[in-house]
Structure formats: C-alpha cells, structure tokens
Amino acid sequence: MKEVRIAEGERFVICFSPEAAERDAAVRAHLVAQLDEMISASDRLDATKRAELRGVISTKPGLNRYLRVTPGGLLRIDK
C-alpha cells in the first residue's frame, strides 16, 4: 500500500492486489486471443471489408483497446 498526496487535503491510496493482477492478466490474455482469432485472416480482405471488421471491433471496448491499425490499413494487435 502506498499513499500519494495530490494537494493539501487530497490523497490517493494505491494498493496492489496479487489476485486482481492475476485475474487481469487472464482477462487480457483471453481478449488478445479473441482479437487474434478475429483478425487472423484480415490481411486477405479488401480495404472495405477490413474497415467493416474494424468498425465491429470498435464497438467492443475490451477488444478495441488492443487493436492497432497500420498506416497501410492492416489490423494488428497492440500489445
């Protein structure tokens, strides 16, 4: 546990929970695997279909967090 003072009379208490960290890592791994499955064949799609897939993924905040689009429009996982 760590206390961080922001200003006079304001503070944050930061705690590390090993159980929560383990759970978060498992959720992250699941989301990345799901995203990898969704975009695995996207390089073979035309630009319009790839944009549609990106639109579908963008409606899912958990997955969209790990999605990266290259300058050429390819979908990749942003680890």
mmCIF file of the N, C-alpha and C atoms, coordinates in Angstrom:
data_MODEL
# 
_entry.id   MODEL 
# 
loop_
_atom_site.group_PDB 
_atom_site.id 
_atom_site.type_symbol 
_atom_site.label_atom_id 
_atom_site.label_alt_id 
_atom_site.label_comp_id 
_atom_site.label_asym_id 
_atom_site.label_entity_id 
_atom_site.label_seq_id 
_atom_site.pdbx_PDB_ins_code 
_atom_site.Cartn_x 
_atom_site.Cartn_y 
_atom_site.Cartn_z 
_atom_site.occupancy 
_atom_site.B_iso_or_equiv 
_atom_site.pdbx_formal_charge 
_atom_site.auth_seq_id 
_atom_site.auth_comp_id 
_atom_site.auth_asym_id 
_atom_site.auth_atom_id 
_atom_site.pdbx_PDB_model_num 
ATOM 1   N N  . MET A 1 1  ? 0.848   -1.153  0.000   1.00 0.00 ? 1  MET A N  1 
ATOM 2   C CA . MET A 1 1  ? 0.000   0.000   0.000   1.00 0.00 ? 1  MET A CA 1 
ATOM 3   C C  . MET A 1 1  ? 0.903   1.228   0.000   1.00 0.00 ? 1  MET A C  1 
ATOM 4   N N  . LYS A 1 2  ? 0.454   2.247   -0.756  1.00 0.00 ? 2  LYS A N  1 
ATOM 5   C CA . LYS A 1 2  ? 1.227   3.473   -0.850  1.00 0.00 ? 2  LYS A CA 1 
ATOM 6   C C  . LYS A 1 2  ? 0.262   4.654   -0.859  1.00 0.00 ? 2  LYS A C  1 
ATOM 7   N N  . GLU A 1 3  ? 0.596   5.679   -0.124  1.00 0.00 ? 3  GLU A N  1 
ATOM 8   C CA . GLU A 1 3  ? -0.212  6.884   -0.083  1.00 0.00 ? 3  GLU A CA 1 
ATOM 9   C C  . GLU A 1 3  ? 0.470   7.957   -0.931  1.00 0.00 ? 3  GLU A C  1 
ATOM 10  N N  . VAL A 1 4  ? -0.308  8.587   -1.805  1.00 0.00 ? 4  VAL A N  1 
ATOM 11  C CA . VAL A 1 4  ? 0.213   9.646   -2.658  1.00 0.00 ? 4  VAL A CA 1 
ATOM 12  C C  . VAL A 1 4  ? -0.572  10.911  -2.372  1.00 0.00 ? 4  VAL A C  1 
ATOM 13  N N  . ARG A 1 5  ? 0.124   11.957  -1.991  1.00 0.00 ? 5  ARG A N  1 
ATOM 14  C CA . ARG A 1 5  ? -0.514  13.251  -1.723  1.00 0.00 ? 5  ARG A CA 1 
ATOM 15  C C  . ARG A 1 5  ? -0.599  14.045  -3.020  1.00 0.00 ? 5  ARG A C  1 
ATOM 16  N N  . ILE A 1 6  ? -1.792  14.466  -3.374  1.00 0.00 ? 6  ILE A N  1 
ATOM 17  C CA . ILE A 1 6  ? -2.027  15.247  -4.580  1.00 0.00 ? 6  ILE A CA 1 
ATOM 18  C C  . ILE A 1 6  ? -1.868  16.732  -4.262  1.00 0.00 ? 6  ILE A C  1 
ATOM 19  N N  . ALA A 1 7  ? -2.549  17.169  -3.254  1.00 0.00 ? 7  ALA A N  1 
ATOM 20  C CA . ALA A 1 7  ? -2.512  18.552  -2.801  1.00 0.00 ? 7  ALA A CA 1 
ATOM 21  C C  . ALA A 1 7  ? -2.846  18.538  -1.317  1.00 0.00 ? 7  ALA A C  1 
ATOM 22  N N  . GLU A 1 8  ? -2.833  19.674  -0.727  1.00 0.00 ? 8  GLU A N  1 
ATOM 23  C CA . GLU A 1 8  ? -3.174  19.773  0.697   1.00 0.00 ? 8  GLU A CA 1 
ATOM 24  C C  . GLU A 1 8  ? -4.596  19.257  0.904   1.00 0.00 ? 8  GLU A C  1 
ATOM 25  N N  . GLY A 1 9  ? -4.733  18.229  1.685   1.00 0.00 ? 9  GLY A N  1 
ATOM 26  C CA . GLY A 1 9  ? -6.032  17.660  1.974   1.00 0.00 ? 9  GLY A CA 1 
ATOM 27  C C  . GLY A 1 9  ? -6.527  16.645  0.946   1.00 0.00 ? 9  GLY A C  1 
ATOM 28  N N  . GLU A 1 10 ? -5.775  16.402  -0.121  1.00 0.00 ? 10 GLU A N  1 
ATOM 29  C CA . GLU A 1 10 ? -6.160  15.417  -1.122  1.00 0.00 ? 10 GLU A CA 1 
ATOM 30  C C  . GLU A 1 10 ? -5.098  14.337  -1.211  1.00 0.00 ? 10 GLU A C  1 
ATOM 31  N N  . ARG A 1 11 ? -5.554  13.086  -1.240  1.00 0.00 ? 11 ARG A N  1 
ATOM 32  C CA . ARG A 1 11 ? -4.607  11.981  -1.336  1.00 0.00 ? 11 ARG A CA 1 
ATOM 33  C C  . ARG A 1 11 ? -5.240  10.799  -2.048  1.00 0.00 ? 11 ARG A C  1 
ATOM 34  N N  . PHE A 1 12 ? -4.396  9.963   -2.604  1.00 0.00 ? 12 PHE A N  1 
ATOM 35  C CA . PHE A 1 12 ? -4.796  8.694   -3.182  1.00 0.00 ? 12 PHE A CA 1 
ATOM 36  C C  . PHE A 1 12 ? -4.079  7.606   -2.407  1.00 0.00 ? 12 PHE A C  1 
ATOM 37  N N  . VAL A 1 13 ? -4.751  6.491   -2.212  1.00 0.00 ? 13 VAL A N  1 
ATOM 38  C CA . VAL A 1 13 ? -4.128  5.332   -1.616  1.00 0.00 ? 13 VAL A CA 1 
ATOM 39  C C  . VAL A 1 13 ? -4.070  4.267   -2.709  1.00 0.00 ? 13 VAL A C  1 
ATOM 40  N N  . ILE A 1 14 ? -2.849  3.835   -3.019  1.00 0.00 ? 14 ILE A N  1 
ATOM 41  C CA . ILE A 1 14 ? -2.630  2.865   -4.084  1.00 0.00 ? 14 ILE A CA 1 
ATOM 42  C C  . ILE A 1 14 ? -2.319  1.517   -3.454  1.00 0.00 ? 14 ILE A C  1 
ATOM 43  N N  . CYS A 1 15 ? -3.044  0.500   -3.883  1.00 0.00 ? 15 CYS A N  1 
ATOM 44  C CA . CYS A 1 15 ? -2.848  -0.841  -3.349  1.00 0.00 ? 15 CYS A CA 1 
ATOM 45  C C  . CYS A 1 15 ? -2.580  -1.820  -4.492  1.00 0.00 ? 15 CYS A C  1 
ATOM 46  N N  . PHE A 1 16 ? -1.760  -2.816  -4.222  1.00 0.00 ? 16 PHE A N  1 
ATOM 47  C CA . PHE A 1 16 ? -1.505  -3.885  -5.184  1.00 0.00 ? 16 PHE A CA 1 
ATOM 48  C C  . PHE A 1 16 ? -2.160  -5.144  -4.665  1.00 0.00 ? 16 PHE A C  1 
ATOM 49  N N  . SER A 1 17 ? -2.961  -5.757  -5.535  1.00 0.00 ? 17 SER A N  1 
ATOM 50  C CA . SER A 1 17 ? -3.630  -6.994  -5.178  1.00 0.00 ? 17 SER A CA 1 
ATOM 51  C C  . SER A 1 17 ? -3.140  -8.093  -6.115  1.00 0.00 ? 17 SER A C  1 
ATOM 52  N N  . PRO A 1 18 ? -2.379  -9.057  -5.610  1.00 0.00 ? 18 PRO A N  1 
ATOM 53  C CA . PRO A 1 18 ? -1.894  -10.145 -6.468  1.00 0.00 ? 18 PRO A CA 1 
ATOM 54  C C  . PRO A 1 18 ? -3.027  -10.921 -7.136  1.00 0.00 ? 18 PRO A C  1 
ATOM 55  N N  . GLU A 1 19 ? -4.134  -11.118 -6.431  1.00 0.00 ? 19 GLU A N  1 
ATOM 56  C CA . GLU A 1 19 ? -5.264  -11.847 -7.001  1.00 0.00 ? 19 GLU A CA 1 
ATOM 57  C C  . GLU A 1 19 ? -5.867  -11.062 -8.168  1.00 0.00 ? 19 GLU A C  1 
ATOM 58  N N  . ALA A 1 20 ? -6.025  -9.753  -7.990  1.00 0.00 ? 20 ALA A N  1 
ATOM 59  C CA . ALA A 1 20 ? -6.584  -8.919  -9.055  1.00 0.00 ? 20 ALA A CA 1 
ATOM 60  C C  . ALA A 1 20 ? -5.631  -8.860  -10.245 1.00 0.00 ? 20 ALA A C  1 
ATOM 61  N N  . ALA A 1 21 ? -4.334  -8.791  -9.987  1.00 0.00 ? 21 ALA A N  1 
ATOM 62  C CA . ALA A 1 21 ? -3.352  -8.757  -11.069 1.00 0.00 ? 21 ALA A CA 1 
ATOM 63  C C  . ALA A 1 21 ? -3.396  -10.052 -11.876 1.00 0.00 ? 21 ALA A C  1 
ATOM 64  N N  . GLU A 1 22 ? -3.550  -11.159 -11.189 1.00 0.00 ? 22 GLU A N  1 
ATOM 65  C CA . GLU A 1 22 ? -3.641  -12.462 -11.868 1.00 0.00 ? 22 GLU A CA 1 
ATOM 66  C C  . GLU A 1 22 ? -4.916  -12.554 -12.699 1.00 0.00 ? 22 GLU A C  1 
ATOM 67  N N  . ARG A 1 23 ? -6.018  -12.085 -12.140 1.00 0.00 ? 23 ARG A N  1 
ATOM 68  C CA . ARG A 1 23 ? -7.288  -12.084 -12.861 1.00 0.00 ? 23 ARG A CA 1 
ATOM 69  C C  . ARG A 1 23 ? -7.217  -11.168 -14.083 1.00 0.00 ? 23 ARG A C  1 
ATOM 70  N N  . ASP A 1 24 ? -6.633  -9.978  -13.913 1.00 0.00 ? 24 ASP A N  1 
ATOM 71  C CA . ASP A 1 24 ? -6.494  -9.035  -15.029 1.00 0.00 ? 24 ASP A CA 1 
ATOM 72  C C  . ASP A 1 24 ? -5.637  -9.620  -16.147 1.00 0.00 ? 24 ASP A C  1 
ATOM 73  N N  . ALA A 1 25 ? -4.583  -10.322 -15.797 1.00 0.00 ? 25 ALA A N  1 
ATOM 74  C CA . ALA A 1 25 ? -3.718  -10.946 -16.801 1.00 0.00 ? 25 ALA A CA 1 
ATOM 75  C C  . ALA A 1 25 ? -4.478  -12.018 -17.578 1.00 0.00 ? 25 ALA A C  1 
ATOM 76  N N  . ALA A 1 26 ? -5.306  -12.783 -16.886 1.00 0.00 ? 26 ALA A N  1 
ATOM 77  C CA . ALA A 1 26 ? -6.097  -13.827 -17.555 1.00 0.00 ? 26 ALA A CA 1 
ATOM 78  C C  . ALA A 1 26 ? -7.128  -13.203 -18.501 1.00 0.00 ? 26 ALA A C  1 
ATOM 79  N N  . VAL A 1 27 ? -7.782  -12.137 -18.066 1.00 0.00 ? 27 VAL A N  1 
ATOM 80  C CA . VAL A 1 27 ? -8.764  -11.444 -18.910 1.00 0.00 ? 27 VAL A CA 1 
ATOM 81  C C  . VAL A 1 27 ? -8.069  -10.867 -20.137 1.00 0.00 ? 27 VAL A C  1 
ATOM 82  N N  . ARG A 1 28 ? -6.910  -10.246 -19.930 1.00 0.00 ? 28 ARG A N  1 
ATOM 83  C CA . ARG A 1 28 ? -6.144  -9.663  -21.030 1.00 0.00 ? 28 ARG A CA 1 
ATOM 84  C C  . ARG A 1 28 ? -5.750  -10.733 -22.040 1.00 0.00 ? 28 ARG A C  1 
ATOM 85  N N  . ALA A 1 29 ? -5.273  -11.870 -21.567 1.00 0.00 ? 29 ALA A N  1 
ATOM 86  C CA . ALA A 1 29 ? -4.879  -12.973 -22.457 1.00 0.00 ? 29 ALA A CA 1 
ATOM 87  C C  . ALA A 1 29 ? -6.080  -13.472 -23.257 1.00 0.00 ? 29 ALA A C  1 
ATOM 88  N N  . HIS A 1 30 ? -7.232  -13.579 -22.604 1.00 0.00 ? 30 HIS A N  1 
ATOM 89  C CA . HIS A 1 30 ? -8.449  -14.025 -23.290 1.00 0.00 ? 30 HIS A CA 1 
ATOM 90  C C  . HIS A 1 30 ? -8.850  -13.029 -24.377 1.00 0.00 ? 30 HIS A C  1 
ATOM 91  N N  . LEU A 1 31 ? -8.830  -11.729 -24.073 1.00 0.00 ? 31 LEU A N  1 
ATOM 92  C CA . LEU A 1 31 ? -9.203  -10.706 -25.047 1.00 0.00 ? 31 LEU A CA 1 
ATOM 93  C C  . LEU A 1 31 ? -8.247  -10.690 -26.238 1.00 0.00 ? 31 LEU A C  1 
ATOM 94  N N  . VAL A 1 32 ? -6.946  -10.809 -25.967 1.00 0.00 ? 32 VAL A N  1 
ATOM 95  C CA . VAL A 1 32 ? -5.955  -10.803 -27.045 1.00 0.00 ? 32 VAL A CA 1 
ATOM 96  C C  . VAL A 1 32 ? -6.136  -12.033 -27.934 1.00 0.00 ? 32 VAL A C  1 
ATOM 97  N N  . ALA A 1 33 ? -6.408  -13.182 -27.331 1.00 0.00 ? 33 ALA A N  1 
ATOM 98  C CA . ALA A 1 33 ? -6.638  -14.400 -28.116 1.00 0.00 ? 33 ALA A CA 1 
ATOM 99  C C  . ALA A 1 33 ? -7.894  -14.258 -28.975 1.00 0.00 ? 33 ALA A C  1 
ATOM 100 N N  . GLN A 1 34 ? -8.948  -13.684 -28.410 1.00 0.00 ? 34 GLN A N  1 
ATOM 101 C CA . GLN A 1 34 ? -10.191 -13.482 -29.154 1.00 0.00 ? 34 GLN A CA 1 
ATOM 102 C C  . GLN A 1 34 ? -9.959  -12.513 -30.310 1.00 0.00 ? 34 GLN A C  1 
ATOM 103 N N  . LEU A 1 35 ? -9.232  -11.434 -30.071 1.00 0.00 ? 35 LEU A N  1 
ATOM 104 C CA . LEU A 1 35 ? -8.936  -10.464 -31.128 1.00 0.00 ? 35 LEU A CA 1 
ATOM 105 C C  . LEU A 1 35 ? -8.056  -11.084 -32.205 1.00 0.00 ? 35 LEU A C  1 
ATOM 106 N N  . ASP A 1 36 ? -7.084  -11.876 -31.788 1.00 0.00 ? 36 ASP A N  1 
ATOM 107 C CA . ASP A 1 36 ? -6.204  -12.544 -32.755 1.00 0.00 ? 36 ASP A CA 1 
ATOM 108 C C  . ASP A 1 36 ? -7.011  -13.448 -33.681 1.00 0.00 ? 36 ASP A C  1 
ATOM 109 N N  . GLU A 1 37 ? -7.973  -14.147 -33.121 1.00 0.00 ? 37 GLU A N  1 
ATOM 110 C CA . GLU A 1 37 ? -8.825  -15.026 -33.925 1.00 0.00 ? 37 GLU A CA 1 
ATOM 111 C C  . GLU A 1 37 ? -9.667  -14.211 -34.915 1.00 0.00 ? 37 GLU A C  1 
ATOM 112 N N  . MET A 1 38 ? -10.150 -13.052 -34.473 1.00 0.00 ? 38 MET A N  1 
ATOM 113 C CA . MET A 1 38 ? -11.000 -12.225 -35.330 1.00 0.00 ? 38 MET A CA 1 
ATOM 114 C C  . MET A 1 38 ? -10.228 -11.618 -36.501 1.00 0.00 ? 38 MET A C  1 
ATOM 115 N N  . ILE A 1 39 ? -8.968  -11.232 -36.279 1.00 0.00 ? 39 ILE A N  1 
ATOM 116 C CA . ILE A 1 39 ? -8.230  -10.523 -37.327 1.00 0.00 ? 39 ILE A CA 1 
ATOM 117 C C  . ILE A 1 39 ? -7.213  -11.404 -38.048 1.00 0.00 ? 39 ILE A C  1 
ATOM 118 N N  . SER A 1 40 ? -7.152  -12.680 -37.721 1.00 0.00 ? 40 SER A N  1 
ATOM 119 C CA . SER A 1 40 ? -6.118  -13.553 -38.282 1.00 0.00 ? 40 SER A CA 1 
ATOM 120 C C  . SER A 1 40 ? -6.118  -13.586 -39.807 1.00 0.00 ? 40 SER A C  1 
ATOM 121 N N  . ALA A 1 41 ? -7.260  -13.557 -40.434 1.00 0.00 ? 41 ALA A N  1 
ATOM 122 C CA . ALA A 1 41 ? -7.328  -13.629 -41.897 1.00 0.00 ? 41 ALA A CA 1 
ATOM 123 C C  . ALA A 1 41 ? -7.646  -12.274 -42.530 1.00 0.00 ? 41 ALA A C  1 
ATOM 124 N N  . SER A 1 42 ? -7.561  -11.207 -41.753 1.00 0.00 ? 42 SER A N  1 
ATOM 125 C CA . SER A 1 42 ? -7.976  -9.898  -42.257 1.00 0.00 ? 42 SER A CA 1 
ATOM 126 C C  . SER A 1 42 ? -7.039  -9.335  -43.316 1.00 0.00 ? 42 SER A C  1 
ATOM 127 N N  . ASP A 1 43 ? -5.789  -9.791  -43.367 1.00 0.00 ? 43 ASP A N  1 
ATOM 128 C CA . ASP A 1 43 ? -4.860  -9.288  -44.386 1.00 0.00 ? 43 ASP A CA 1 
ATOM 129 C C  . ASP A 1 43 ? -5.323  -9.651  -45.792 1.00 0.00 ? 43 ASP A C  1 
ATOM 130 N N  . ARG A 1 44 ? -6.084  -10.721 -45.920 1.00 0.00 ? 44 ARG A N  1 
ATOM 131 C CA . ARG A 1 44 ? -6.559  -11.162 -47.229 1.00 0.00 ? 44 ARG A CA 1 
ATOM 132 C C  . ARG A 1 44 ? -7.847  -10.449 -47.664 1.00 0.00 ? 44 ARG A C  1 
ATOM 133 N N  . LEU A 1 45 ? -8.457  -9.703  -46.741 1.00 0.00 ? 45 LEU A N  1 
ATOM 134 C CA . LEU A 1 45 ? -9.682  -8.978  -47.070 1.00 0.00 ? 45 LEU A CA 1 
ATOM 135 C C  . LEU A 1 45 ? -9.359  -7.698  -47.825 1.00 0.00 ? 45 LEU A C  1 
ATOM 136 N N  . ASP A 1 46 ? -10.328 -7.213  -48.594 1.00 0.00 ? 46 ASP A N  1 
ATOM 137 C CA . ASP A 1 46 ? -10.107 -5.922  -49.239 1.00 0.00 ? 46 ASP A CA 1 
ATOM 138 C C  . ASP A 1 46 ? -10.279 -4.810  -48.197 1.00 0.00 ? 46 ASP A C  1 
ATOM 139 N N  . ALA A 1 47 ? -9.912  -3.598  -48.560 1.00 0.00 ? 47 ALA A N  1 
ATOM 140 C CA . ALA A 1 47 ? -9.908  -2.480  -47.601 1.00 0.00 ? 47 ALA A CA 1 
ATOM 141 C C  . ALA A 1 47 ? -11.287 -2.217  -47.012 1.00 0.00 ? 47 ALA A C  1 
ATOM 142 N N  . THR A 1 48 ? -12.328 -2.374  -47.802 1.00 0.00 ? 48 THR A N  1 
ATOM 143 C CA . THR A 1 48 ? -13.688 -2.117  -47.318 1.00 0.00 ? 48 THR A CA 1 
ATOM 144 C C  . THR A 1 48 ? -14.092 -3.136  -46.265 1.00 0.00 ? 48 THR A C  1 
ATOM 145 N N  . LYS A 1 49 ? -13.841 -4.402  -46.526 1.00 0.00 ? 49 LYS A N  1 
ATOM 146 C CA . LYS A 1 49 ? -14.196 -5.452  -45.549 1.00 0.00 ? 49 LYS A CA 1 
ATOM 147 C C  . LYS A 1 49 ? -13.365 -5.306  -44.277 1.00 0.00 ? 49 LYS A C  1 
ATOM 148 N N  . ARG A 1 50 ? -12.083 -4.925  -44.427 1.00 0.00 ? 50 ARG A N  1 
ATOM 149 C CA . ARG A 1 50 ? -11.236 -4.712  -43.258 1.00 0.00 ? 50 ARG A CA 1 
ATOM 150 C C  . ARG A 1 50 ? -11.768 -3.548  -42.422 1.00 0.00 ? 50 ARG A C  1 
ATOM 151 N N  . ALA A 1 51 ? -12.233 -2.492  -43.078 1.00 0.00 ? 51 ALA A N  1 
ATOM 152 C CA . ALA A 1 51 ? -12.811 -1.347  -42.369 1.00 0.00 ? 51 ALA A CA 1 
ATOM 153 C C  . ALA A 1 51 ? -14.091 -1.744  -41.650 1.00 0.00 ? 51 ALA A C  1 
ATOM 154 N N  . GLU A 1 52 ? -14.895 -2.601  -42.274 1.00 0.00 ? 52 GLU A N  1 
ATOM 155 C CA . GLU A 1 52 ? -16.109 -3.094  -41.620 1.00 0.00 ? 52 GLU A CA 1 
ATOM 156 C C  . GLU A 1 52 ? -15.754 -3.894  -40.371 1.00 0.00 ? 52 GLU A C  1 
ATOM 157 N N  . LEU A 1 53 ? -14.747 -4.756  -40.484 1.00 0.00 ? 53 LEU A N  1 
ATOM 158 C CA . LEU A 1 53 ? -14.309 -5.548  -39.338 1.00 0.00 ? 53 LEU A CA 1 
ATOM 159 C C  . LEU A 1 53 ? -13.801 -4.636  -38.224 1.00 0.00 ? 53 LEU A C  1 
ATOM 160 N N  . ARG A 1 54 ? -13.043 -3.620  -38.608 1.00 0.00 ? 54 ARG A N  1 
ATOM 161 C CA . ARG A 1 54 ? -12.557 -2.655  -37.614 1.00 0.00 ? 54 ARG A CA 1 
ATOM 162 C C  . ARG A 1 54 ? -13.732 -1.962  -36.928 1.00 0.00 ? 54 ARG A C  1 
ATOM 163 N N  . GLY A 1 55 ? -14.766 -1.621  -37.683 1.00 0.00 ? 55 GLY A N  1 
ATOM 164 C CA . GLY A 1 55 ? -15.953 -0.998  -37.107 1.00 0.00 ? 55 GLY A CA 1 
ATOM 165 C C  . GLY A 1 55 ? -16.643 -1.897  -36.107 1.00 0.00 ? 55 GLY A C  1 
ATOM 166 N N  . VAL A 1 56 ? -16.727 -3.182  -36.417 1.00 0.00 ? 56 VAL A N  1 
ATOM 167 C CA . VAL A 1 56 ? -17.337 -4.143  -35.489 1.00 0.00 ? 56 VAL A CA 1 
ATOM 168 C C  . VAL A 1 56 ? -16.510 -4.237  -34.208 1.00 0.00 ? 56 VAL A C  1 
ATOM 169 N N  . ILE A 1 57 ? -15.200 -4.304  -34.376 1.00 0.00 ? 57 ILE A N  1 
ATOM 170 C CA . ILE A 1 57 ? -14.325 -4.415  -33.204 1.00 0.00 ? 57 ILE A CA 1 
ATOM 171 C C  . ILE A 1 57 ? -14.371 -3.138  -32.368 1.00 0.00 ? 57 ILE A C  1 
ATOM 172 N N  . SER A 1 58 ? -14.519 -1.980  -33.024 1.00 0.00 ? 58 SER A N  1 
ATOM 173 C CA . SER A 1 58 ? -14.529 -0.712  -32.282 1.00 0.00 ? 58 SER A CA 1 
ATOM 174 C C  . SER A 1 58 ? -15.740 -0.580  -31.369 1.00 0.00 ? 58 SER A C  1 
ATOM 175 N N  . THR A 1 59 ? -16.782 -1.372  -31.598 1.00 0.00 ? 59 THR A N  1 
ATOM 176 C CA . THR A 1 59 ? -17.954 -1.331  -30.723 1.00 0.00 ? 59 THR A CA 1 
ATOM 177 C C  . THR A 1 59 ? -17.754 -2.158  -29.464 1.00 0.00 ? 59 THR A C  1 
ATOM 178 N N  . LYS A 1 60 ? -16.646 -2.874  -29.396 1.00 0.00 ? 60 LYS A N  1 
ATOM 179 C CA . LYS A 1 60 ? -16.340 -3.712  -28.237 1.00 0.00 ? 60 LYS A CA 1 
ATOM 180 C C  . LYS A 1 60 ? -15.113 -3.116  -27.538 1.00 0.00 ? 60 LYS A C  1 
ATOM 181 N N  . PRO A 1 61 ? -15.323 -2.289  -26.501 1.00 0.00 ? 61 PRO A N  1 
ATOM 182 C CA . PRO A 1 61 ? -14.203 -1.568  -25.881 1.00 0.00 ? 61 PRO A CA 1 
ATOM 183 C C  . PRO A 1 61 ? -13.072 -2.468  -25.391 1.00 0.00 ? 61 PRO A C  1 
ATOM 184 N N  . GLY A 1 62 ? -13.396 -3.634  -24.885 1.00 0.00 ? 62 GLY A N  1 
ATOM 185 C CA . GLY A 1 62 ? -12.353 -4.537  -24.403 1.00 0.00 ? 62 GLY A CA 1 
ATOM 186 C C  . GLY A 1 62 ? -11.423 -4.972  -25.519 1.00 0.00 ? 62 GLY A C  1 
ATOM 187 N N  . LEU A 1 63 ? -11.982 -5.284  -26.672 1.00 0.00 ? 63 LEU A N  1 
ATOM 188 C CA . LEU A 1 63 ? -11.174 -5.707  -27.810 1.00 0.00 ? 63 LEU A CA 1 
ATOM 189 C C  . LEU A 1 63 ? -10.512 -4.510  -28.489 1.00 0.00 ? 63 LEU A C  1 
ATOM 190 N N  . ASN A 1 64 ? -11.236 -3.415  -28.621 1.00 0.00 ? 64 ASN A N  1 
ATOM 191 C CA . ASN A 1 64 ? -10.717 -2.242  -29.318 1.00 0.00 ? 64 ASN A CA 1 
ATOM 192 C C  . ASN A 1 64 ? -9.471  -1.684  -28.634 1.00 0.00 ? 64 ASN A C  1 
ATOM 193 N N  . ARG A 1 65 ? -9.372  -1.888  -27.341 1.00 0.00 ? 65 ARG A N  1 
ATOM 194 C CA . ARG A 1 65 ? -8.211  -1.409  -26.585 1.00 0.00 ? 65 ARG A CA 1 
ATOM 195 C C  . ARG A 1 65 ? -6.909  -2.011  -27.109 1.00 0.00 ? 65 ARG A C  1 
ATOM 196 N N  . TYR A 1 66 ? -6.967  -3.222  -27.621 1.00 0.00 ? 66 TYR A N  1 
ATOM 197 C CA . TYR A 1 66 ? -5.762  -3.915  -28.073 1.00 0.00 ? 66 TYR A CA 1 
ATOM 198 C C  . TYR A 1 66 ? -5.608  -3.922  -29.596 1.00 0.00 ? 66 TYR A C  1 
ATOM 199 N N  . LEU A 1 67 ? -6.481  -3.218  -30.301 1.00 0.00 ? 67 LEU A N  1 
ATOM 200 C CA . LEU A 1 67 ? -6.418  -3.186  -31.762 1.00 0.00 ? 67 LEU A CA 1 
ATOM 201 C C  . LEU A 1 67 ? -5.568  -2.009  -32.231 1.00 0.00 ? 67 LEU A C  1 
ATOM 202 N N  . ARG A 1 68 ? -4.723  -2.273  -33.207 1.00 0.00 ? 68 ARG A N  1 
ATOM 203 C CA . ARG A 1 68 ? -3.891  -1.246  -33.829 1.00 0.00 ? 68 ARG A CA 1 
ATOM 204 C C  . ARG A 1 68 ? -4.078  -1.367  -35.326 1.00 0.00 ? 68 ARG A C  1 
ATOM 205 N N  . VAL A 1 69 ? -4.143  -0.230  -36.003 1.00 0.00 ? 69 VAL A N  1 
ATOM 206 C CA . VAL A 1 69 ? -4.265  -0.212  -37.458 1.00 0.00 ? 69 VAL A CA 1 
ATOM 207 C C  . VAL A 1 69 ? -2.982  0.392   -38.010 1.00 0.00 ? 69 VAL A C  1 
ATOM 208 N N  . THR A 1 70 ? -2.332  -0.336  -38.904 1.00 0.00 ? 70 THR A N  1 
ATOM 209 C CA . THR A 1 70 ? -1.082  0.141   -39.501 1.00 0.00 ? 70 THR A CA 1 
ATOM 210 C C  . THR A 1 70 ? -1.391  1.269   -40.483 1.00 0.00 ? 70 THR A C  1 
ATOM 211 N N  . PRO A 1 71 ? -0.382  2.031   -40.865 1.00 0.00 ? 71 PRO A N  1 
ATOM 212 C CA . PRO A 1 71 ? -0.619  3.093   -41.853 1.00 0.00 ? 71 PRO A CA 1 
ATOM 213 C C  . PRO A 1 71 ? -1.186  2.552   -43.171 1.00 0.00 ? 71 PRO A C  1 
ATOM 214 N N  . GLY A 1 72 ? -0.885  1.299   -43.495 1.00 0.00 ? 72 GLY A N  1 
ATOM 215 C CA . GLY A 1 72 ? -1.433  0.686   -44.701 1.00 0.00 ? 72 GLY A CA 1 
ATOM 216 C C  . GLY A 1 72 ? -2.839  0.142   -44.531 1.00 0.00 ? 72 GLY A C  1 
ATOM 217 N N  . GLY A 1 73 ? -3.424  0.260   -43.325 1.00 0.00 ? 73 GLY A N  1 
ATOM 218 C CA . GLY A 1 73 ? -4.784  -0.191  -43.069 1.00 0.00 ? 73 GLY A CA 1 
ATOM 219 C C  . GLY A 1 73 ? -4.917  -1.615  -42.591 1.00 0.00 ? 73 GLY A C  1 
ATOM 220 N N  . LEU A 1 74 ? -3.795  -2.273  -42.255 1.00 0.00 ? 74 LEU A N  1 
ATOM 221 C CA . LEU A 1 74 ? -3.854  -3.652  -41.764 1.00 0.00 ? 74 LEU A CA 1 
ATOM 222 C C  . LEU A 1 74 ? -4.168  -3.653  -40.268 1.00 0.00 ? 74 LEU A C  1 
ATOM 223 N N  . LEU A 1 75 ? -4.851  -4.672  -39.820 1.00 0.00 ? 75 LEU A N  1 
ATOM 224 C CA . LEU A 1 75 ? -5.242  -4.798  -38.409 1.00 0.00 ? 75 LEU A CA 1 
ATOM 225 C C  . LEU A 1 75 ? -4.191  -5.633  -37.673 1.00 0.00 ? 75 LEU A C  1 
ATOM 226 N N  . ARG A 1 76 ? -3.739  -5.113  -36.552 1.00 0.00 ? 76 ARG A N  1 
ATOM 227 C CA . ARG A 1 76 ? -2.734  -5.804  -35.742 1.00 0.00 ? 76 ARG A CA 1 
ATOM 228 C C  . ARG A 1 76 ? -3.112  -5.701  -34.267 1.00 0.00 ? 76 ARG A C  1 
ATOM 229 N N  . ILE A 1 77 ? -2.501  -6.553  -33.463 1.00 0.00 ? 77 ILE A N  1 
ATOM 230 C CA . ILE A 1 77 ? -2.688  -6.500  -32.010 1.00 0.00 ? 77 ILE A CA 1 
ATOM 231 C C  . ILE A 1 77 ? -1.637  -5.579  -31.436 1.00 0.00 ? 77 ILE A C  1 
ATOM 232 N N  . ASP A 1 78 ? -2.086  -4.625  -30.634 1.00 0.00 ? 78 ASP A N  1 
ATOM 233 C CA . ASP A 1 78 ? -1.195  -3.671  -29.979 1.00 0.00 ? 78 ASP A CA 1 
ATOM 234 C C  . ASP A 1 78 ? -0.934  -4.161  -28.559 1.00 0.00 ? 78 ASP A C  1 
ATOM 235 N N  . LYS A 1 79 ? 0.174   -4.833  -28.393 1.00 0.00 ? 79 LYS A N  1 
ATOM 236 C CA . LYS A 1 79 ? 0.491   -5.382  -27.070 1.00 0.00 ? 79 LYS A CA 1 
ATOM 237 C C  . LYS A 1 79 ? 1.182   -4.356  -26.224 1.00 0.00 ? 79 LYS A C  1 
# 
